[in-house]
Amino acid sequence: MTRLLIAVVIVALAAGVAYIVQRRRVPDAPTQRRYSVPEQLDRNDFSRPDAPWLVAVFTSDTCDKCAEVASKAVVLETDEVAVETIDFVRHRDRHDRYKIDAVPTLVIVDAAGVTQRSFLGPMSATDLWAAVAEAREPGSTPESCAEH
């Protein structure tokens, strides 16, 4: 009986120590995928390559937020700003060419095709409009809005 009691105590102590060691282990940090945004676009791949600015919205029909982002962007269309929605199914070649791996991806591009601002995922209309205004006219964003 004494041996049995000693064995139970040893097993209980071993289980307690194993539990404490297990809880003290720091779990591996989860892997974070980094999505990329193209740094430059060939303006000839898009309608109105002569417009001083391009807002390109890369979307997919299977994306819930893509239509919302595209509708916020389309109101920016002017003589100075071309807006184009590039759907994955209809324009997969451009998604592949620019290595778009997440939608919605929105890029604000200057006349030379250089990306000046970008958004991955949904954004507010205010943030989008402010980004276009700031890209077109640096310093136009009030200081109170610069950090948002």
N, C-alpha and C positions, 0 to 999 in steps of 0.2 A: 504494500500500500504506500509506503514511504517513497519507493522508487517511482511509482505512478505519479504521486504528487510532485516529485522533483521534475519528472518529465513534462508534466503539464505546465509547471512554472517556467521551465526552460523554453518550451514551445511558445508560451505566451510572451515571454521576454523577446524571443527572436522575432515574433510577429510584430511586436511593438516597435522594435528597432527598425525592422524592414519598413513599416508604415512611416516612421519619422524620416528615414532616409529617402523614401519615395516622395514625400511631400516637400522635402528640402531641395530636390532637384529642380533646376530652372529649366522649364520646357524650352525647346528650340523656338526661336522666333519664327513666326509664319513667313513664308515666302511672299514677297511683295512684287507683283508684276508691274513693270514700268511700261506704260504705253507711250508710243512716240508720236510726235507731231512733225510733219514735214517742215524743214527749214526753208525750203524754196519750192515753188511750183513753176512749171513752164506755162506762162500765161496763154500760149497758143493752144493749150489743151482745153481751154475754157472759152465760153462765149464772151464776147466783148473784150478781147485781149487789149484793146486800146484804152479802156477805162482806167483812170488813175488808180483805182482801188478795186479789189476783188474780195468778196466774202464768200468763201467756199464752204459748203456744209456737206460733209460726208455722212450719209445716212444708210439705213436699211429698213425695208418694209417690216422686218420682224422686231424692230426696236420701238418700244412704247414711247420713249421721249424724243425720238428723232423728228417726228412731225411737229411737235411743240417747238423745238429749236429752229426748224426750218421756217415755221410761221413767224417767229420773232425776227429772223434774218430778212425775210422777203420785204418787209416794210422799209428796209434800209436802201432799197434799189433807187438810184437816182442816175443822172447823167454822169456823175463822178464815181459812183459805187455800183459795180456789177455784183449781183448776187446769183449764185448758182448752187443748186442742190444736186449732189452726186450720189445717186442710189447705188447700193452694192450690186444688186441684180442687174440693173440696166447698164452700169458703168464699172463693172468689176475690174476692167483693165486699169482704170485710174486709181481705184483703191489699191490694186497690186503695185502699180508704178510708184505710188507715194507711200507705200507700206502702212496703210491705214489699218490698224489692228483693233480699234475700238470705235464704236459709234454711239452717240453723235460726236464727231470731231468737227470743229469749226475753226477755220483759219482766216485771218485778215491779212491780205497780201498787198504789197505796194505794186507800182507799175513795173518794177524790175522782177517781180515774182518772189520777193523776199518776204517771209512771214514776219509780220510785225507784232501780232497778238494771236492768241489761240485759246480755245476752250475745249476741254475733254468732258463730255457729259453735259447735262442741262445747266443753264445759267439763267439769271433773271434778264428781262428785257433791258432794264436799266444798266446792268453791268455790260451787256453786249453793246448797247448804244454808246455808253461811255468809252468803251474800248475802241470802237470805230472812231469816235470823235478825237480821242487821245492819239491814235495812230495817224489820223489825218492832220491834226494840229497839236503837236506836243506841247504840254503845259496847259491844255484847255480844261483838264480835270481839276476841280477845286481840291485844295489840300485835304479837306475833310473827307473826300471820297477816295483819295489816292491809295489808302490801305485796304480797300474793299475789293 
